[in-house]
Amino acid sequence: MKLLSTLGLILVWALSLSAQVSERSMELSLGHQNAFVIEHPGANKKMVTKILEKAVKEYGKVKKNKKAKEWNCLQCSVPGISGPTNVYFKVEEGKSLVTSYIFYDDGTQFISSENSTDIASRIKQDLTYVNYDVTRAVITEELDNEENNLKDRNKEQEKLEKKNEDLHNDIEKYKEKIKNAEKEIEKNLQEQEDKKMEIEKQKRVVEQVTDKLNNVGKG
C-alpha cells in the first residue's frame, strides 16, 4: 500500500512536470513535424532563445538556420535517446507571450508521445527544467526592474529630504534676517526720534535768524 502511494506521488510529480510542455504538429524546414511546445508568459524572444540554445548545446554543436529562422543540433547526443539525434528548435514571439518549439529526430522518426512514450516523457521533464530557467530569468528581470524602481524611489526620497533640509535652512536664514531687521527697525525709530529733535532745534535756529533779519533797521 505504501509502495502504491509512493508510486502515485511520483506519477503526480511527473505529470506536473510534463503538464508545462505540450505537443503539436508544427512547421519545420523539413515539413510539419511533431514539436514539444512551451509557452513563456512575460519572457522575450531573445531571452528564451539564449536559454534554449544553452540547453541544446549540452547535446552538441548548435547552428542557426537564418533562412528557416530555426536552430539545429545535428548528430548530437541526447540523454535517454539511443544513437545520434537531430534536435531543432525555433522561437516565436506573440502578444505578451513567447512560444518555443523543440523537435527531436532520432534518425527514423520525429519523437512524440504516440511513437515513443517513455522518451517523450523524459524530453518533457528535461524541457520543464529549461522552462524553469526561463521563468527564473523572467522573474530575475522583473526583480531587477523593481530594484531599479526602488532605487529611483530612494533617490526621490533623498531629494525630498534634501529639499526639506534646504527649506529648514532657509527658515533659519529668514529668522536671522527678521531678527536683524527688527534690530534695524528699533535703531531706525531711535534715529527718527533723534532726527526730529534735530529738526525742532534747527527750526528754532531758523526762527531766530528770521527774527534777526526782520529786526534790521528797527532799533
GIWO-V604159 format. One record per backbone hydrogen bond with DSSP energy under -1.0 kcal/mol. CO is the residue of the C=O (numbers start at 1). NH is the residue of the N-H. E is the energy in kcal/mol with one decimal. If there is no record, write none. Layout:
co=CO nh=NH e=E
co=CO nh=NH e=E
//
This chain:
co=1 nh=5 e=-2.1
co=2 nh=6 e=-2.3
co=3 nh=7 e=-2.8
co=4 nh=8 e=-2.2
co=5 nh=9 e=-2.1
co=6 nh=10 e=-2.3
co=7 nh=11 e=-2.4
co=8 nh=12 e=-2.5
co=9 nh=13 e=-2.5
co=10 nh=14 e=-2.7
co=11 nh=15 e=-2.6
co=12 nh=16 e=-2.3
co=13 nh=17 e=-1.7
co=14 nh=18 e=-2.5
co=15 nh=19 e=-1.7
co=17 nh=20 e=-1.1
co=18 nh=21 e=-1.8
co=22 nh=37 e=-3.2
co=24 nh=35 e=-2.7
co=26 nh=33 e=-2.8
co=28 nh=31 e=-2.3
co=31 nh=28 e=-1.2
co=33 nh=26 e=-3.0
co=35 nh=24 e=-2.1
co=36 nh=102 e=-2.2
co=37 nh=22 e=-2.4
co=38 nh=100 e=-2.7
co=40 nh=43 e=-1.5
co=40 nh=98 e=-1.2
co=44 nh=48 e=-2.3
co=45 nh=49 e=-2.7
co=46 nh=50 e=-2.2
co=47 nh=51 e=-2.0
co=48 nh=52 e=-2.7
co=49 nh=53 e=-2.7
co=50 nh=54 e=-1.9
co=51 nh=55 e=-2.1
co=52 nh=56 e=-2.8
co=53 nh=57 e=-1.9
co=55 nh=58 e=-1.1
co=56 nh=59 e=-2.1
co=59 nh=77 e=-2.4
co=63 nh=72 e=-2.9
co=64 nh=66 e=-1.0
co=65 nh=69 e=-1.4
co=65 nh=70 e=-1.7
co=70 nh=65 e=-3.7
co=71 nh=89 e=-2.2
co=72 nh=63 e=-2.8
co=73 nh=87 e=-2.4
co=76 nh=85 e=-2.6
co=78 nh=81 e=-2.2
co=85 nh=76 e=-2.8
co=86 nh=105 e=-3.0
co=87 nh=73 e=-2.8
co=88 nh=103 e=-3.5
co=89 nh=71 e=-3.1
co=90 nh=101 e=-2.7
co=92 nh=99 e=-2.9
co=97 nh=94 e=-3.5
co=98 nh=40 e=-3.4
co=99 nh=92 e=-2.9
co=100 nh=38 e=-2.2
co=101 nh=90 e=-2.0
co=102 nh=36 e=-3.2
co=103 nh=88 e=-2.3
co=104 nh=111 e=-2.8
co=105 nh=86 e=-3.1
co=109 nh=106 e=-2.1
co=112 nh=116 e=-2.3
co=116 nh=120 e=-2.9
co=117 nh=121 e=-2.1
co=118 nh=122 e=-2.1
co=119 nh=123 e=-2.7
co=120 nh=124 e=-2.4
co=121 nh=125 e=-1.9
co=122 nh=126 e=-2.4
co=123 nh=127 e=-2.9
co=124 nh=128 e=-1.8
co=125 nh=129 e=-1.5
co=126 nh=130 e=-1.4
co=127 nh=131 e=-2.6
co=128 nh=132 e=-2.0
co=129 nh=133 e=-1.8
co=130 nh=134 e=-2.0
co=131 nh=135 e=-2.8
co=132 nh=136 e=-2.9
co=133 nh=137 e=-2.2
co=134 nh=138 e=-2.6
co=135 nh=139 e=-2.6
co=136 nh=140 e=-2.9
co=137 nh=141 e=-2.4
co=138 nh=142 e=-2.3
co=139 nh=143 e=-3.1
co=140 nh=144 e=-2.7
co=141 nh=145 e=-2.4
co=142 nh=146 e=-2.7
co=143 nh=147 e=-2.8
co=144 nh=148 e=-2.4
co=145 nh=149 e=-2.4
co=146 nh=150 e=-2.4
co=147 nh=151 e=-2.4
co=148 nh=152 e=-2.4
co=149 nh=153 e=-2.6
co=150 nh=154 e=-2.7
co=151 nh=155 e=-2.5
co=152 nh=156 e=-2.5
co=153 nh=157 e=-2.6
co=154 nh=158 e=-2.6
co=155 nh=159 e=-2.2
co=156 nh=160 e=-2.3
co=157 nh=161 e=-2.7
co=158 nh=162 e=-2.4
co=159 nh=163 e=-2.6
co=160 nh=164 e=-2.5
co=161 nh=165 e=-2.4
co=162 nh=166 e=-2.6
co=163 nh=167 e=-2.6
co=164 nh=168 e=-2.3
co=165 nh=169 e=-2.3
co=166 nh=170 e=-2.5
co=167 nh=171 e=-2.5
co=168 nh=172 e=-2.2
co=169 nh=173 e=-2.3
co=170 nh=174 e=-3.1
co=171 nh=175 e=-2.8
co=172 nh=176 e=-2.2
co=173 nh=177 e=-2.4
co=174 nh=178 e=-3.1
co=175 nh=179 e=-2.7
co=176 nh=180 e=-2.5
co=177 nh=181 e=-2.9
co=178 nh=182 e=-2.8
co=179 nh=183 e=-1.8
co=180 nh=184 e=-2.4
co=181 nh=185 e=-2.6
co=182 nh=186 e=-2.2
co=183 nh=187 e=-2.5
co=184 nh=188 e=-2.7
co=185 nh=189 e=-2.8
co=186 nh=190 e=-2.1
co=187 nh=191 e=-2.5
co=188 nh=192 e=-2.3
co=189 nh=193 e=-2.1
co=190 nh=194 e=-2.5
co=191 nh=195 e=-2.3
co=192 nh=196 e=-2.5
co=193 nh=197 e=-2.0
co=194 nh=198 e=-2.1
co=195 nh=199 e=-2.6
co=196 nh=200 e=-2.7
co=197 nh=201 e=-2.4
co=198 nh=202 e=-2.7
co=199 nh=203 e=-2.6
co=200 nh=204 e=-1.9
co=201 nh=205 e=-1.7
co=202 nh=206 e=-2.7
co=203 nh=207 e=-2.5
co=204 nh=208 e=-2.4
co=205 nh=209 e=-2.5
co=206 nh=210 e=-2.4
co=207 nh=211 e=-2.7
co=208 nh=212 e=-2.2
co=209 nh=213 e=-2.1
co=210 nh=214 e=-2.5
co=211 nh=215 e=-1.6
co=213 nh=216 e=-1.2
co=215 nh=218 e=-1.8
//
